[in-house]
Amino acid sequence: MASPYLSDAASFLITTIFDLYILVVMLRLLFQLVRADFYNPVSQFVIKLTTPPLRFLRRFIPGFGGVDVASLVLMLGLKVVERWLVLGIQGVAAGPVAVVVLAVADLLSLLINIYIVSILAQVILSWVAPATYNPLSALLHDLNDPVTRPARRLLPPVAGWDLSPILVLVALQLASMLLVAPIRDFGRGFL
């Protein structure tokens, strides 16, 4: 039997490597969906990292309705392999339904966390350097505007303060509690 320290370290390394690449693939999909600046240096970095596997997958998986389905398949496939490897290292026998459902929950959680972090980063950048341009702040604006714009309509600025990010952050936390947690519990029921 393997040492729990060794299995924890292996699980950590697998999760870290897979999650970092899945994060980059998800950012590419989100940048495409919000039509972020293609020539932004951050966008170019994301595109260079994700082009090889996506170019291969797009031969077999076409886009649908403006959504890059190959990116979705790549993320889900990577997450399923990651989950399967980590559960195997932990000695948990998991069926395919459990692994896929847990992978979907993990991807939804990642999506929510991307928006939480990007909104907080945009808020902090607006305090530190409110009137300056940099590639990251422009990309954050492109990414966050589709979710903060509806919140801005519901909660217009009060005395010059834009409180819509607070409303969006609350909604994201609720989505995590009311959507992701039940899906994750459902997947654990198959373990």
Summary of the structure (lengths in Angstrom):
residues: 191
radius of gyration: 18.8
end to end distance: 20.9
largest distance: 63.2
contacts: 544
relative contact order: 0.12
helix: 76%
strand: 2%
